[in-house]
Amino acid sequence: MKKVINITPSLVRMFYVYGKLLPEKTYHRTYLYIVEDLSISEIAINEKISRACCYESILSGINKLEYYEEKLGLSDKINRLYECVSCYNEKSADKLIQDINEIMEF
């Protein structure tokens, strides 16, 4: 039995940050699955490929997205920046700048 692919907010964020690094077909299939919410069967029928091939392509794309995030951490940094800036009214400008500088350290 194949592993179920769970779509999480962090996976969606990773797709938007790193998706264009994926090979074209993998990007397209992963996009349809994550963003357009099509099933593996629907994608396979539209692409005229087997469900197994479609599943492996999407899983490969997701694994690459997770690898990029593990190595680069950009999606997490973007999320932390968003959280930091969204509470700007509650912080002084100096504290906000300090928090942003801490997040952006590589």
WOGIBEL-V851243 format. One record per residue. N is the residue number from 0. RES is the residue in three letters. PSI is psi in whole degrees, 0 to 359 (none if undefined). NEAR is the number of other C-alpha atoms within 12 Angstrom. D_CENTER is the distance of its C-alpha to the mean C-alpha in whole Angstrom. Layout:
BEGIN
n->(N N)
res->(RES RES)
psi->(PSI PSI)
near->(NEAR NEAR)
d_center->(D_CENTER D_CENTER)
END
This chain:
BEGIN
n->(0 1 2 3 4 5 6 7 8 9 10 11 12 13 14 15 16 17 18 19 20 21 22 23 24 25 26 27 28 29 30 31 32 33 34 35 36 37 38 39 40 41 42 43 44 45 46 47 48 49 50 51 52 53 54 55 56 57 58 59 60 61 62 63 64 65 66 67 68 69 70 71 72 73 74 75 76 77 78 79 80 81 82 83 84 85 86 87 88 89 90 91 92 93 94 95 96 97 98 99 100 101 102 103 104 105)
res->(MET LYS LYS VAL ILE ASN ILE THR PRO SER LEU VAL ARG MET PHE TYR VAL TYR GLY LYS LEU LEU PRO GLU LYS THR TYR HIS ARG THR TYR LEU TYR ILE VAL GLU ASP LEU SER ILE SER GLU ILE ALA ILE ASN GLU LYS ILE SER ARG ALA CYS CYS TYR GLU SER ILE LEU SER GLY ILE ASN LYS LEU GLU TYR TYR GLU GLU LYS LEU GLY LEU SER ASP LYS ILE ASN ARG LEU TYR GLU CYS VAL SER CYS TYR ASN GLU LYS SER ALA ASP LYS LEU ILE GLN ASP ILE ASN GLU ILE MET GLU PHE)
psi->(138 149 137 136 113 130 116 161 323 326 318 315 315 322 316 330 314 355 320 351 347 154 152 310 320 318 312 313 319 321 311 322 314 311 312 350 36 151 164 320 315 317 315 318 314 324 353 47 168 157 323 316 316 313 313 322 313 316 320 316 316 319 321 319 316 323 313 318 319 318 321 324 20 321 316 318 318 317 316 322 316 313 320 312 328 339 25 320 336 353 157 160 320 318 320 313 318 315 318 317 321 318 321 357 134 none)
near->(4 10 10 12 21 15 23 13 15 25 31 28 26 37 37 24 24 32 35 20 21 29 20 15 24 31 28 27 39 42 34 28 31 32 22 16 18 21 24 32 22 20 30 26 17 17 19 14 19 17 22 20 21 31 27 24 31 40 31 24 35 37 23 27 34 27 22 24 27 16 14 20 24 27 30 26 26 22 22 22 23 17 18 26 22 14 16 18 12 13 15 14 15 12 17 23 17 17 23 23 16 15 23 20 12 10)
d_center->(25 21 18 17 13 12 9 9 8 6 4 4 4 2 3 5 6 7 7 11 11 11 15 16 16 13 11 14 14 10 10 13 12 9 10 14 14 17 18 18 22 21 19 21 24 23 22 26 24 25 22 22 21 18 17 17 15 12 13 13 10 8 10 10 6 8 11 10 8 12 14 12 11 10 7 10 13 12 12 15 16 16 17 20 21 21 24 26 29 29 29 32 30 31 29 26 27 27 24 22 24 23 19 19 21 20)
END
